[in-house]
């Protein structure tokens, strides 16, 4: 197993992830557990990687992972298909949270 714990951020973090290809990445988080944008991008690029985030006050730890989700929709009419597409595009992404 390859684990990655670094004291870098932003593009430096992404470069390390791309080079090392870790299975687990450990990052420090600010209170509230919000992921920095570079970590969200790293998860998007390496969807099988898990990220363990430890808040700076060490009282809370978070596990982040991307999981494929399959939802059976059954037979759909054309209108139902259009509605399903609209609903799917309304789902928020970690990349849209404005995490810095």
Secondary structure, DSSP 8 states (H G I E B T S, - for coil): --EEE-S--HHHHHHHHHHH--SEEEEEE-TT----HHHHHHHHH-TT-EEEEEETTSS-EEEEE---------S--HHHHHHHHHHHHHS--GGGS---
